Amino acid sequence: MSGALPRTVLAGPAEPSSDGRDARAGSGRGTGTAWHVAVVTTLTSMPVFLPGAADSLICRELHWHTGTFGALLAVYWLGSLLGATASRSARAPVAPGAVVAGALLATAAALAAGAAVPGAGLWAGAVLGGCVYGFSQPYTNALLMRRCPPGVQGRAFGLKQAAVPAATLLCSVAVPVFAVPLGWRAVFAGGAAVCGAYGAVLLARVRRERAPERRSGPRGPVPWHPRLLALAAAGLLGAAIGNSLGGFLVLTLEGDGFSLGTAGFLAAGSAGLSVLARLGAGWLTDRAGHRTWRLLGAMFAVGTVGTALLAGGDTAGSAVGAFLAYAGGWGWAGVLHHVAGAAYPGREKQATAVTQMGVSLGAAAGPFAFGRLYEQFSGGAWTLLSAAGMAAVVCVVAARRGSPV
C-alpha cells in the first residue's frame, strides 16, 4: 500500500456550490476516496477476521473450545455496537480523516495485544477492535457520500462493502501461507505493523494538510424515525443471516453429502460471489435512482430463496442455495448504507451509525441463536433464517413508505 493517500479524505466536508452542483470532487477524486476507504475497511476488520481464520490454531494453543471462540466473536460485534452508538451521538466536529487515522492506529494496538498476550490480549483486542470498527464505519460512509459525486456513490459503497468478504478471503489465505509455518501470533503482529504504518502516514498527512472543519448540516444524532429504524432492523436481520452463513455453511454442506474439501470450495466460491454481488449492486445503484429500494428488497428476497434451499437438505439444492444466500443474503450491505445516508443529506454519519448499530447487533446475536437451534434441528435453523430474510424484505418496504424528517 502506498503512502500517497488521496487528499480528499483528509479535510472536513466541503460546502456545496451555490448553483446546487457538488463542488467537492470530480469522478477521479471520488474514485481515490473510494479505494482508500476500501483499504481502511479491510484493515480495520482484521481483528475479527484474523481470529476467525486462525481459530483452530488459537484453540489448540490456548485449549479453548468452540463456545469460547464464538463468545470472542460475539464480544467483537457487541463492541462494534457500542462504537456505532457512540458515533451516532458524537457532536464534536472532527475531520473524518483524523478519525480514520486513529481507527487504524487503534486497530494496530488491538492486533498487537492479541499477539503479545494470548488469551487476555485476544479478549482486549476484540473489545477495542470492535469499538473502533463500529465507530469509524459511519465516518467512512460520510466520506463516500460527501466526497464522491452522486453518479459514482453506489459503486463507491459497493467497493467499500466488497472489502469485507475480500478481507475474509485474505485472512483465510494468510493462515496456511504464514500462520502455519510462523505461528498465528506472527500474522497478528504483521497485521498490526501494516495497520500502524498506514495509520501513521495518514495521521501525518492530516496534521500537515487538514483544512478547518466546515459543517453545513445540523449537528447531533438524527431522531429515531421509523424509516431509519426499519432500515436498522433490515440490517440486523441481514447480518444475522450473513454471519450465520459464514459460521455454518461448510458444516451444512458436509451434512448434505459433500466432502469437506468440496464443501470448502463451495463456501469459498460463494464468498467470492458475495464480493462480485456487492460490486454489482453498487453499479446498479448508480443507475437505479429511486428504484434502489427495489434493488435492496430484491437482494434480501434472493437470499431468502438461498437459505430455503439450504433448509431442504438436497445436495444440488444446497449448492445452488449457498450461492444465492451469499449473493443476496450477504450482498446488500453497500445498498443499505447508501440508502440510509442518501435519505439524510448532511447527516450521513449519524444515519448510517444507526444502520451500523443494527448490523452489529445482528452479527453478534444471529450466529449464537442459529448455532443453538442448529444443534437440535439443522433444517429448522435455515428455515428460521429464511423467515428472517422475508422479515428484512418487509422492513425495506416499510422504510420505503416512510419519509425522513
N, C-alpha and C positions, 0 to 999 in steps of 0.2 A: 504494500500500500504506500502510495506516495504521500509525502508531507505537504504537497501542493493542494491545499484544500480550497474549495470554491469560496470566494469572498461573500457570496450571497448568504451563507449560513452564519456569518459572524455578526451581522448587525441586527438591530431590532427591526420590527416590521415597518416598511416604508409607507408613506401616505399615498393614497390613490390620487391620480391626477384629476384636475377639476372637470375634465370632459368625460369622466367615468371610465376611462381606459386604465388598465393596470399598468402603471409605470414602473413596477418593481423589478421585472425581469423579462428578458426575451426567452425564447424556447431553449436556446443554448444554455443560458444561466439556469433555467429551471431544470434542465437535464443534469447539470452538475450537482445541483442541490439534491435531486432525486437519488443519484448514485451515492452521494455522501451519506444521506440518511439510510440507505440500504446497508451500507457498510457498518454504520453505527448500530443499526438494528441487529445485524449479525453478531457483532462483538458483544453487545450488552445482553444478548440472550444466551451467551455461553455458560453462565452459572447454573442454568437448568439443563441445557442440552449436553454439556460435557459429562456431568454426573450420570445423566440418563444413558449415554452411550457407554460409559465405563462402569455400569452398575455391577456387573459380575465381578470385575476386578476389585472394586471397592468393597463389595460384600464379602468377598473371600478374604481380603486382608483384615478387615475390621470385624469379621464374624457377625455381620448384620444379616437379618432375614428380609424377605421381600416386603413385609409390612413396614419395617423400619425405613426402608428406602422409599416406599410410597409416601410415608409421612414426611420425609425430607422434601420431596417434590411438592407436596401439599403446602408445606411451610413457605416454599418459594412463592407460590401463587397467592397465598394469603398476604405475604409481604408486598406482592405486586398490587393487591387490592388496597392496602394501606397507602402505598405510594401514589396510586391513581387518585385516591381520596384526597390526599394532601395536595396533589397537583390541581385538582378542581378548586380547592379552597384558597390556593395561593393568590395573594393580592399584590405582593411586591413586584414592581416592573423589573424583570430580569431578562437580559438578552438570551434568546434561545441557544445561541452558540455557546454561551457560558454554561448553561445547563447541560448541554451535550458533552462539553469537555469534562465537566465534573462527573457526569454519569460514567464516562469511560474510565476515569481515574478510580472511581469507587468500584466499578466492575473489576478492575485490576486488583484492588485490595481484596475483594470477595474471593477471587480465584486464588490469590496468594495465600489467603487464610486457609483454604481447603488443602493447598499443597503443603503448607508449613505445619499445620496442626491437624492431622487427620482425626476425624471424629468431631470434636468441638468446632474445629475450623470449618468443616463442611456445613454444620448447622448455622454457624455465624454467617458464612458465605451465602447460604440460601436466603437468610433473612435480609442481609444487605443487598444482595444481587436482585432479589425480588422487589424490594422497595425502590431501588434505583431504576429498574426496568419500568415499573408502573408509573413512577413519577416522570420519567423522561419521555415516554411514548407520546403523551399529549403535546409536548413541546415539539417533537419531530413532526407530528401531524400538522401542527400550526405552521411549521416551516414550509411544508409542502403546499398548504393552502395559500400562504402569503407570498411565496417566492416562485411558484410555478404558475405559468399562465393557465387560464381556465381550460384551454384546449388540450393540455397535457396532464392535468391534475389526476385524472383517473389512472393513466399509465404510471405516474409517479407513486400513487398509493399502491398500485399493483406490484411495482418493483419493490417497494418497501416491505410489503407483506410477503412477497415471494422470498425475501431474505430469511424468513423464519423457517420454512421447511428446508431451504438451502443450508441454513446453519445446522439443522439436524443432520443432514447428509454429510456435511463437512466434519462434524464432530464424530459421526459414525465411522468415517474413513480414518480419522486421526487415531482411533483406538487400535486397530490392527497394525497401522503403519508406525505409530510412535509409542502408544501406551503399552503394547505387548512387549516390545523389546526394551523400552526405557522405564516403564512404570507409569501408572496413571498420574502420579504427582508431578512428574516431569512435564506431562502435557498441560496440566493446570498451570504450572509455572510459566510455560511457554505462552499460554493464552494470556496470563497476567502481563507478561512483558509486552505482547503486541498491543493490548488494550492501553497499558500505561504509556507506551511510546506514542500511540496515535492521539491519546488524550492530552499528553504534554505538548505535542506540536500544535494541536488546536487551541489549547489554553494560551500558549504564547502568542498565537495569531490574534486571539480575542483581545488580549491585553494591549497589543500593539495597534490594532486597527479598529476596535469596536467603536461604532458610532453611538451617539446618545440615543437612548431608548425613546421611541415615539409611539404613542398609543392613540389610535383613532376610535377604538371601540370602547364599550363600557367595561369597567373593572368588576372583579368579583365573580363568583360562580353563577352559572345560569340557573334559573329556577328549575324545580323538579317538574317539568312539563310532561304531560302524558306521552307526547311523541318521543321525547328523549328516553323516558322510562321504558317505552315499548322497544326502542332500539337496543337499550341496555339488556333487556330481557332476551331479545333475539341473540345478542352476543353471548349471554350466559348459556343459553341452550346450545348454541352452535359450538362454543368452546368445550362444553361437556361432551358433545359428540366427537369433536376432533381429537381431544386428548384421550378419550377412551379408545378411539381407533388406534392411536399410537401405542397404547399400552397393551391392547388385547387382540389386535388383528392377527398377528402371527399365530398366537395360541388358538384362535378360532379356525384359521385356515388349516392348521395341523389336525384339529378335531374333525374337520370336514373331509379329510382324506389326503391332504397334500403332505409331502415330505417336508422336513424342516428347511432344507435348502430351497425347495420350490416356494414354500410359504414366505421365506425371507426375501426371495427375488420379487415375488408378487407385492409384498409390502413396500419394498424399496421402489419398485416401479410405480406403485400407487402414490407414494410420497413425491416422486419426481413429477407425476402428473399434476399434483397439487401446485407445484411451482408454476407449471405451464398454465394451469387454470387461473391462478391469481394474476399472472401477467395478461392472459387473455381477457379476464374480467375487467382489468384496468383499461385495456384497449377499447372494449365495448362501452365502458362507462363514458369515455370521451365522446362517443358517438350516439349514446342513448338519450342524452338530455334528460327530460322529465321521466323517461321510461327506465331510468336507473333503478327505480323502486321495483319495477317488474323483474329486472335482472337479479336483484338481491333476493326477492322471493323465489324466483326460479332456481337459484343455486341451492337454497335450502330444500326445495322440493326434490331436486335431483339427489341430494344427499339422503333424503328420506327414502327414496327408492333403493339406494345402495344399502342402507342399513337393514331395510326389509328383506333384501336378498340374502344378506349375511345371516338373518334370523332363520332362513329356510333350511340350512344345513346341506343344501345341494352343492356338489363340487363346482360345476360350471357356474351356477348362480352366485356362489360365494366369490369366485374370481371376478366376475363382472361387478358384483356388489362392492368389492374392495375398491375398484377404480372409480365407480360412481360416488361412493361415500367420500373418498378423498377429494375428488374433483369438485363436488358440490358441497358436501358437508364440512369441508375444511378449506374451501377456496374462496369464501365470501368475505374475509376479513377486511381487505382493502376497500371493497364496495361499502361495507357497513360504516367504517370510519369516515370515508369520504362523504357519504350521505349525511352523517351526523354533523360534520364540520360545515358542509355547504348550507345546512339548514340554519346555522347560527353564524353568519358572517361577522367577523370582528371578535368572536368569542369561540373560535375553533378549538383552542386548547381546552377551555372549560367543558365544551360539549363532548369532545372526544375523550376527556377524562372520565365522563360518566359511562360511555360505552366501554372504555377500558376497564372500569370497575366491574361491569357485568362479565366481560371476558375473563378477568382474573378469577372472579368467584366461580364461574363455571369450570374453569381449568382446575381449580382446587377441589371442588366438590364432585364434579362429574365422574372422574375415574374411580374415586373412592366408593361412591354409591354403585357404580357399574360393576366394580370388582366384587363387592359383597353379593350382588344379585347373580353375577356370572358363576360364582362358586356353586350356587344352588341350581340355576337354570339358565344355561348359556343362551338358548334361543329367546327366552323371555327378556334377557338383558338387551339384546339387539332390538327386540320389538319395542322396548321402552325407549331406546334411542330414536327409533322411527317416530314414536309419538312425540318425542321432544322436537324432532325436525318439523313435524306438522305444526306444533305449537309455535315454533320460530316463524313459520310462514304466516300464521295468524298475527303474530306480533308485528311483522313487517307491514301487513295490510292495515292493521290498526294505526301504526305510526304514519303511514301514507295518508290516512284520512284526517290525521291531526294537523295542527298548524302551530308553528313556533311562535313564541312570544316576541 
